[in-house]
C-alpha cells in the first residue's frame, strides 16, 4: 500500500505481507506533494509536486528512483 504524507513530504509504502513500513521518497525544501498515481504493471508512479507557482510531475519507479533520470 502506497501513500503520500503532505505534512512530512514523503511517499511511504506498507507491505501487507511483511507488515513493514518504509519511506521511499522524501522531498525537501518547498516542494509539496499534490498527488500520487501508481502504474503497477510498469512498476512506475507519477508524483505531482508544487513549489511556489510551479507545478510539475515526476515519473519514478515504485522504489522511488527517477525513471531514466527524467522528470
C-alpha positions in Angstrom: 0.0 0.0 0.0 1.4 3.4 -1.1 0.5 6.9 0.2 1.9 10.4 0.3 2.2 12.4 3.5 2.0 16.1 2.6 3.0 17.2 6.1 6.2 15.2 6.1 6.8 15.5 2.4 7.2 11.7 2.0 5.9 8.9 -0.1 5.6 5.8 2.0 4.8 2.1 1.5 3.5 -0.6 3.7 3.9 -4.3 2.9 0.8 -6.3 3.7 3.0 -9.5 3.6 5.8 -8.4 5.9 3.9 -5.8 7.9 6.8 -3.4 7.4 6.6 0.3 6.5 9.2 2.4 4.7 9.7 5.9 3.4 10.7 5.5 -0.3 11.0 9.2 -1.2 11.4 12.4 0.9 11.0 15.8 -0.7 13.0 18.6 1.0 12.6 22.3 0.7 9.5 23.9 -0.6 8.3 21.0 -2.8 4.8 19.9 -1.7 3.3 16.6 -2.9 -0.1 17.2 -4.6 -0.9 13.8 -5.9 0.4 10.2 -6.4 -0.6 7.8 -9.2 0.7 4.2 -9.4 1.1 2.1 -12.5 2.0 -1.3 -11.1 2.1 -3.0 -14.5 5.0 -0.8 -15.4 6.5 -0.6 -11.9 6.2 3.2 -12.0 4.5 6.0 -10.2 3.8 9.6 -11.1 4.1 12.3 -8.4 2.7 15.8 -8.8 4.8 18.3 -6.9 4.2 22.0 -6.4 6.8 24.7 -5.5 5.5 28.2 -5.3 3.7 28.9 -8.6 5.4 26.0 -10.4 3.8 22.5 -10.6 5.5 19.5 -12.3 5.1 15.7 -12.5 8.0 13.3 -11.7 7.9 9.8 -13.2 9.6 7.4 -10.8 10.0 3.7 -10.2 7.8 2.4 -7.4 11.1 2.0 -5.5 11.5 5.8 -5.5 14.1 6.1 -8.3 13.7 8.5 -11.2 12.9 6.6 -14.4 15.7 7.3 -16.9 16.7 10.3 -14.7 13.7 12.2 -16.1 11.1 14.5 -14.5 
